[in-house]
């Protein structure tokens, strides 16, 4: 509808147990808190479910900005140059600084949780 490219994460039965409910709540709370367009952190655009009533509630969809190719795939495709590594490191550190400024620690930072765009900017995500 908007012409923007997005990424969609599908959560199956996000509230099936108390543990799943806590994880889902915590993820949404962090994503909403960190939602800033210039932060080098993935942006949450929308949350929705296709189910019409609470008794049928089994699926939750999270809609994010398209962070591009993940760093893991990018490195496998093309060996990075020194200038690329410097720029990417700077972008990742900007994202982590923003996350840490909100008193949040990213406990699963890895290449597959870092998106890269055409301009070699990094976007940190929480898979």
Number of C-alpha atoms within 10 A of each C-alpha: 3 4 5 7 10 14 15 15 12 14 14 12 14 20 18 11 10 10 11 13 14 13 14 16 14 12 14 15 11 14 19 14 13 19 14 14 11 11 18 24 27 26 23 21 15 12 13 11 14 11 12 8 8 7 7 9 16 15 15 19 16 16 17 19 18 17 24 19 16 20 21 15 13 16 11 9 9 8 10 13 9 9 9 14 13 12 16 21 14 14 22 21 15 19 22 21 16 18 20 12 11 12 9 14 12 13 7 11 15 15 15 17 19 27 25 23 14 9 9 15 19 29 28 28 22 16 11
